[in-house]
Amino acid sequence: MGALDRHSASHVPSISPGARADRIPTLGRLARPRRPIVQSARWPQRLRDLLALSMILVASCSSTEPAGSAIEAVVTPKWKVVQGADFDRDSLGDVLWNDPAGNSMAVWLLDGSGVRERGPVIPGPAGEGWVAVTAADFDADGMADVLWFNASTHEATVWLMEGTRVKARGPSLPAPGPSYAAVTAGDADGDGMADVVWHNAMSGGVILWSMDGTALRAAGADVAGASGQGWTFVTAADFDRDGLNDLVLMSTTTQELSVWLLDGLRLGSKGPPIPPPPGEGWTVTNAADFDADGLNDVLWSNGTTGEMTAWLMDGVHLRAAGPVLAGPPGPGWAAITAIDTDLDGMADVVWCDTESDQMEVWKMSAGSLRARGPVTAGPGGP
């Protein structure tokens, strides 16, 4: 299985929460939400990123302005935690960082709640507009690799990694269409190599690409309108213990959660919409196995209160909602990703302060906090 099998899940490009919706010419063509989309600034970075990327793609299809102008308006020059994944084949979760404005990435190897090795800052693909979307194992070597996407040129590329360094840079691959974004990756066909999930924010269409390392092997059918407007793809993870990654979606209007089971490159059964935790500001940010039962669970983060909660899942259904936990002190913190960092079989939570480029790892036990790690400055810090 790929790096997103049990304890990791995809992440998305980091885009500034301060982006104004009125900078996007075609915002009015999106589905009308129950609450204005501009209120997304209250959400954690993950959902703001997804919504902003969707608006960029919609704008790029009909705007008369240069495509790069939208990205210039929303990207902020800060480092963000993108994804937790095993980059050095030691079965411990590590962290992928990305600075979209600086077009750079870095991999940090973790040891429990501490950092064992800070990898070098690595320049991204040539040109502007590239963001590191997620980390997953694309060549079945047991080490996570990096998926990049460019919303300006509508291209994706896979970089094969060897620990903290790049082993091979794949070719740029054109998107299935101008409105499609590479939103996540995971092994959908059981060959041990991660595949790419493309989503059309305008039509709701979904296309799965079966990958052979950095190359496209086969493209699945375009399922037009599969998600419907207002839904974003959050992550990929195995929810039914069949060895195939499934998809986690969230509604940007109701904040409901839904899990879709995949059958290879085809969409299988869709789980029912699940209401979010009580109160406003909650978003799904990741999926990982929090209770060591072999089924992935869901991580929620609240951008208003700075809280988190882990929900234990039974396939597409909620089995138990974990306690709501207050995050690290201070504004800007969000529970971004989750992965096992101490070999107890249960996912731990990686927090990121999107205002000061810091991170903190929490050791978890079935959704409850066991121990907090130290606050660590990101690649841009001292």
Residue, then its C-alpha position, 0 to 999 in steps of 0.5 A: m500500500g502507499a504512504l496514505d494507507r493508514h496513518s497519513a492523508s493528503h494535503v493541499p496547496s497553502i493559500s493566504p486566508g486573507a484572499r478577498a472573494d471579490r478579487i475572483p471575477t467568477l465567484g458569483r457563478l459558484a453555488r450559493p452557500r448557506r453562509p457567504i464564502v467570504q466567511s471562510a477566513r474563520w476556517p483552518q488553513r486546510l479548508r481555506d486553501l481548498l476553497a481558494l484553489s477552487m476559486i482560482l481555477v474557476a477564475s482562470c477559466s473565464s477571467t480576462e486577467p492573466a492566470g498568475s494574477a489570482i495566485e499572486a493575490v492569495v499566496t502568502p510567503k510563509w511556511k506551512v505543514v502540508q502532510g505527515a508521511d514516512f519519508d525514510r522507511d522507519s515506520l515513523g511519521d515525518v513532515l512535509w513543509n511548503d513555502p508557496a510564495g518562495n516555491s520551496m519545500a523541506v522534509w523533516l524527519l521526526d522521532g516521537s514528538g521531536v525533530r530528528e533531522r531537518g532536511p534542506v530547503i529544496p527549490g520547487p519546479a521551475g516557474e511560478g505558481w507551483v505548490a506542494v499538494t501532498a505526500a504519498d509513496f508513488d514508486a512503492d519503495g516505502m518512502a513518501d514522495v511529493l505531488w506538485f500542482n500548478a493552478s496557473t499552467h494546469e499541470a502536475t508533477v511527481w517528485l520521487m524522494e529518498g528521505t529528505r532529498v530528491k531522488a528523481r523529478g518527474p515530467s510535468l503532466p497536463a491536467p485533464g482539463p483547465s478546471y481540474a486540480a490535483v487535490t490528493a493522492g493515494d493508492a486506489d488500485g492496490d499496486g502499492m503506488a499512489d494515484v492522483v485524484w483530480h477534481n473539477a470545482m465547476s462541474g463537481g467532476v472527479i477523475l482518478w489517475s493510475m500512476d506508475g511512479t512519475a508517469l501516468r499509466a491510465a486515466g479513469a472515466d470523468v464522473a461529471g457532477a460526482s461531488g456536486q458544487g460546494w464539496t471539496f476533497v480533503t484527503a485519501a485513506d483506507f476506511d474499509r480495510d480493503g487495501l484501497n484508499d478511499l476519499v474524504l469530502m467536506s461541504t464548504t456550506t454545511q461543513e458536513l463530512s462524507v466518505w466515498l469508498l473507491d473501487g479501483l479507478r471507479l467511484g464506489s459507494k458514497g457514505p451518508p453526510i455526517p454533521p460536524p461537531p457542535g458550533e461553527g468553525w469546524t473543518v475536516t483536515n485529515a484522516a488517520d487511524f487513531d485507535a489502531d483498528g486498521l480503519n482510518d478515522v477523521l481529524w477535525s480542527n476549529g479555526t475559530t476556537g483553536e480546538m480539535t477533535a478526532w472522530l473514530m469511524d466504522g467505514v463510512h459511518l461515525r462510531a464515536a466522537g472523541p473529546v474536544l481538545a483545546g489547542p496550543p495557546g495563541p492564535g493561528w494554530a490548526a491541527i493540520t495532519a495526523i500520523d503515527t510518530d511513536l510506533d504505537g499504531m495510533a496516529d498523533v497530531v501535527w499542529c501548525d501555527t500559520e502565523s508564526d511558522q511553528m509546529e507542535v506534535w501531540k501524542m494521542s491515544a484513541g483520540s485523547l491527548r497523551a503528551r504534548g511535544p515542544v513548539t518547534a520553529g519551521p524552516g523559516g525560523p531560527 
